[in-house]
Amino acid sequence: MTVPWLTWEGPRLRLRLKIQPRAGRTEVAGTYGDRLKIRVQAPPVDGAANIALTRFLTDAFEVSPGRVQIETGATGTLKTVAIETPEVMPSWLPTQN
């Protein structure tokens, strides 16, 4: 299955995301155009939303924080995030055929 917000480059998984800060809870909320939408509880102040997003992804993929990198969009809601060698694939991630 081809998904516009997900690409693999060797062992690196790259996600194109739309982040919604100040949500009721941190969760995957479907898609937003060609991006995966993730809601985070934290406000977009002093990097709190980026920290919440990184924690969410490290838990979901069972990786250390050093293996999650916000490549683009650190100060905006549209981000590209790379995950180096994910340990597990969360249930919200489409399976590859």
Secondary structure, 3 states (H helix, E strand, C coil): CCCCCEEEECCEEEEEEEEECCCCCCEEEEEECCEEEEECCCCCCCCHHHHHHHHHHHHHHCCCHHHEEEEECCCCCEEEEEEECCCCCCCCCCCCC
